[in-house]
């Protein structure tokens, strides 16, 4: 459990830092070029780390449905939308709103069993927690009026 929590915290930190790095890349090239560059460097790094840690076993896709091979394309949307949002509203708002959208989508996917996920019951406490986060981001984004 502790290891899972630590990895979740690291993932959150990586998402925040990656968004800022992506924004800097995007300041020099178009959003599409930045997306391609970021995915290419990430893919190369993942390939190297996979080979170092797991060896050639990383190429065993025998148990995976061919349709799943295309799911990596979602990463294009993640990076492009994150960079575009950061240009428009800044890193902090982008990440916080993204987390709320991610939780909302995940909650919906859990409730409906989307993409063959096991259906899960969502209680009032889950919905209340999500609403509390939405209220929190609204308060966070309120600007103080200056005279």
MARROVO-384199 format. One record per residue (C-alpha): residue number from 1; z, x, y. Coordinates in steps of 0.001 Angstrom, whole numbers, padded with zeros to 6 digits, always signed. Example, Ala and Ser with C-alpha at 12.3 -4.5 7.8 and 13.67 -1.06 7.14 Angstrom:
ATOM    n       zz       xx       yy
ATOM    1  +007800  +012300  -004500
ATOM    2  +007140  +013670  -001060
***
This chain:
ATOM    n       zz       xx       yy
ATOM    1  +000000  +000000  +000000
ATOM    2  +000950  +002766  +002458
ATOM    3  -002270  +004668  +001689
ATOM    4  -004297  +001512  +002384
ATOM    5  -002513  +001003  +005700
ATOM    6  -003134  +004607  +006712
ATOM    7  -006823  +004319  +005883
ATOM    8  -007023  +001051  +007857
ATOM    9  -005450  +002728  +010893
ATOM   10  -007840  +005676  +010538
ATOM   11  -010788  +003278  +010296
ATOM   12  -009704  +001586  +013513
ATOM   13  -009384  +004907  +015305
ATOM   14  -012781  +006024  +013984
ATOM   15  -014413  +002796  +015208
ATOM   16  -012961  +003291  +018678
ATOM   17  -013981  +006938  +018880
ATOM   18  -017419  +006295  +017382
ATOM   19  -018089  +003620  +019971
ATOM   20  -017357  +006053  +022776
ATOM   21  -019536  +008773  +021188
ATOM   22  -022317  +006209  +020685
ATOM   23  -022082  +005234  +024336
ATOM   24  -022539  +008859  +025411
ATOM   25  -025602  +009252  +023168
ATOM   26  -026975  +005973  +024527
ATOM   27  -026726  +007296  +028105
ATOM   28  -029432  +009864  +027287
ATOM   29  -031840  +007902  +025082
ATOM   30  -032727  +004263  +024438
ATOM   31  -030373  +002087  +022393
ATOM   32  -032821  +002078  +019485
ATOM   33  -033226  +005856  +019517
ATOM   34  -029440  +006255  +019717
ATOM   35  -028989  +003835  +016798
ATOM   36  -031511  +005778  +014692
ATOM   37  -029908  +009126  +015600
ATOM   38  -026386  +007901  +014851
ATOM   39  -027357  +006335  +011521
ATOM   40  -029353  +009420  +010514
ATOM   41  -026530  +011853  +011281
ATOM   42  -024001  +009551  +009620
ATOM   43  -026188  +009185  +006530
ATOM   44  -026649  +012932  +006263
ATOM   45  -022910  +013544  +006629
ATOM   46  -022112  +010851  +004047
ATOM   47  -024629  +012342  +001622
ATOM   48  -023163  +015827  +001985
ATOM   49  -019553  +014610  +001664
ATOM   50  -020487  +012429  -001306
ATOM   51  -022131  +015337  -003080
ATOM   52  -019163  +017615  -002372
ATOM   53  -016553  +015080  -003497
ATOM   54  -018315  +013079  -006249
ATOM   55  -021301  +015224  -007177
ATOM   56  -024486  +013591  -008389
ATOM   57  -022558  +010472  -009470
ATOM   58  -023215  +009134  -005963
ATOM   59  -026798  +008427  -007062
ATOM   60  -025758  +006108  -009910
ATOM   61  -026668  +002641  -008629
ATOM   62  -027148  +001121  -012077
ATOM   63  -024523  -001583  -011549
ATOM   64  -025728  -002626  -008096
ATOM   65  -028073  -005541  -007419
ATOM   66  -031227  -004441  -005568
ATOM   67  -030505  -006930  -002759
ATOM   68  -027347  -004969  -001948
ATOM   69  -029468  -001956  -001047
ATOM   70  -030462  -003766  +002134
ATOM   71  -026915  -004451  +003331
ATOM   72  -026844  -001095  +005078
ATOM   73  -029269  -002616  +007560
ATOM   74  -026311  -004519  +008992
ATOM   75  -025157  -001140  +010344
ATOM   76  -028124  -001200  +012705
ATOM   77  -026786  -004398  +014237
ATOM   78  -023253  -003017  +014421
ATOM   79  -024243  +000135  +016273
ATOM   80  -026869  -001415  +018536
ATOM   81  -024657  -004354  +019553
ATOM   82  -021615  -002126  +020078
ATOM   83  -023513  +000295  +022303
ATOM   84  -025096  -002508  +024320
ATOM   85  -021739  -004256  +024777
ATOM   86  -020072  -000999  +025853
ATOM   87  -022714  -000549  +028545
ATOM   88  -022023  -004043  +029846
ATOM   89  -018247  -004509  +029436
ATOM   90  -016781  -001099  +028546
ATOM   91  -015247  +000379  +025373
ATOM   92  -011867  -001360  +025309
ATOM   93  -013159  -004894  +025762
ATOM   94  -015978  -004262  +023298
ATOM   95  -013636  -003084  +020557
ATOM   96  -011014  -005798  +021097
ATOM   97  -013573  -008597  +021212
ATOM   98  -015317  -007037  +018210
ATOM   99  -012076  -007036  +016223
ATOM  100  -011488  -010711  +017035
ATOM  101  -015074  -011553  +016027
ATOM  102  -014634  -009528  +012836
ATOM  103  -011401  -011350  +011962
ATOM  104  -012950  -014736  +012710
ATOM  105  -016010  -013997  +010570
ATOM  106  -013887  -012554  +007756
ATOM  107  -011631  -015603  +007811
ATOM  108  -014682  -017860  +007574
ATOM  109  -016122  -015766  +004732
ATOM  110  -012795  -015924  +002863
ATOM  111  -012589  -019704  +003286
ATOM  112  -016172  -020359  +002144
ATOM  113  -016611  -017682  -000497
ATOM  114  -019614  -016304  +001421
ATOM  115  -021780  -013820  -000550
ATOM  116  -019896  -014535  -003780
ATOM  117  -016481  -013574  -002414
ATOM  118  -013579  -015323  -004098
ATOM  119  -012518  -018297  -001984
ATOM  120  -009133  -017844  -000364
ATOM  121  -006837  -020365  +001200
ATOM  122  -006307  -019852  +004908
ATOM  123  -003024  -021174  +006243
ATOM  124  -001922  -022262  +009675
ATOM  125  -000299  -018863  +010207
ATOM  126  -003693  -017132  +009864
ATOM  127  -005288  -019480  +012373
ATOM  128  -002289  -019209  +014731
ATOM  129  -002465  -015406  +014569
ATOM  130  -006160  -015440  +015418
ATOM  131  -005591  -017838  +018306
ATOM  132  -002767  -015627  +019559
ATOM  133  -005138  -012659  +019566
ATOM  134  -007710  -014678  +021533
ATOM  135  -005063  -015652  +024084
ATOM  136  -003987  -012009  +024239
ATOM  137  -007504  -010747  +024961
ATOM  138  -007898  -013431  +027610
ATOM  139  -004707  -012255  +029312
ATOM  140  -005768  -008620  +028849
ATOM  141  -009084  -009319  +030590
ATOM  142  -007630  -011248  +033533
ATOM  143  -008125  -009334  +036733
ATOM  144  -005521  -009218  +039426
ATOM  145  -006887  -010647  +042646
ATOM  146  -006680  -008249  +045541
ATOM  147  -006299  -009544  +049077
***
